[in-house]
Amino acid sequence: MLIKVSTDGYRDYPDWDSKGLVRRFVRRTVVLLSKGLDERKKIVRAVETLLIRLDDEESFQRAETQQILGDQ
């Protein structure tokens, strides 16, 4: 289901998650969540990693945008 609703682009960045890292960690987190509370330590770790990946991607997109604007 996640794959069906996932789309390209996010926050006005058309090339969001070009390496697929965020999408991969979203899927991994969903799988762990489906296993229930028995996996709660892994779930917390997965969600923390997902947030880190989101921050990394947003920083990358900002830097790319600044570089493109600076080159004009």
C-alpha positions as CSV (number, residue, x, y, z in Angstrom):
1,M,0.0,0.0,0.0
2,L,2.8,2.4,0.8
3,I,4.4,1.9,-2.6
4,K,1.1,2.8,-4.3
5,V,0.7,6.1,-2.5
6,S,4.3,7.2,-2.5
7,T,5.0,9.9,-5.1
8,D,8.0,11.7,-6.3
9,G,8.7,15.1,-4.9
10,Y,8.2,16.6,-1.5
11,R,8.2,20.1,0.0
12,D,8.7,21.7,-3.5
13,Y,11.7,19.5,-4.2
14,P,10.9,17.6,-7.4
15,D,13.9,15.2,-7.0
16,W,13.3,14.4,-3.3
17,D,14.9,11.2,-2.1
18,S,16.8,10.5,-5.3
19,K,18.7,7.7,-3.6
20,G,15.6,6.1,-2.2
21,L,16.9,6.1,1.4
22,V,13.9,7.8,2.9
23,R,11.5,5.5,1.1
24,R,13.5,2.4,2.2
25,F,13.4,3.4,5.8
26,V,9.7,4.2,5.7
27,R,9.1,0.7,4.4
28,R,11.3,-0.8,7.1
29,T,9.5,1.1,9.8
30,V,6.1,0.0,8.5
31,V,7.2,-3.7,8.5
32,L,8.4,-3.3,12.2
33,L,5.1,-1.6,13.2
34,S,3.1,-4.4,11.7
35,K,4.9,-6.8,14.0
36,G,3.6,-5.1,17.1
37,L,4.9,-3.9,20.4
38,D,7.2,-7.0,20.7
39,E,9.6,-5.1,18.5
40,R,9.3,-1.7,20.2
41,K,13.1,-1.2,20.6
42,K,13.6,-1.9,17.0
43,I,10.6,0.4,16.1
44,V,12.0,3.3,18.1
45,R,15.4,2.8,16.5
46,A,13.8,2.6,13.0
47,V,11.8,5.8,13.5
48,E,14.8,7.6,14.8
49,T,16.8,6.5,11.7
50,L,13.9,7.5,9.5
51,L,13.9,11.0,11.0
52,I,17.6,11.3,10.5
53,R,17.3,10.3,6.8
54,L,14.5,12.9,6.4
55,D,16.8,15.6,7.9
56,D,19.7,14.5,5.8
57,E,17.6,14.6,2.6
58,E,16.2,18.0,3.4
59,S,19.7,19.3,4.0
60,F,20.9,17.8,0.8
61,Q,18.0,19.4,-1.1
62,R,18.6,22.8,0.4
63,A,22.3,22.7,-0.5
64,E,21.5,21.6,-4.1
65,T,18.9,24.4,-4.4
66,Q,21.4,27.0,-3.1
67,Q,24.1,25.7,-5.5
68,I,21.7,25.9,-8.4
69,L,20.6,29.4,-7.5
70,G,24.2,30.5,-6.9
71,D,25.2,29.2,-10.3
72,Q,22.7,31.4,-12.1
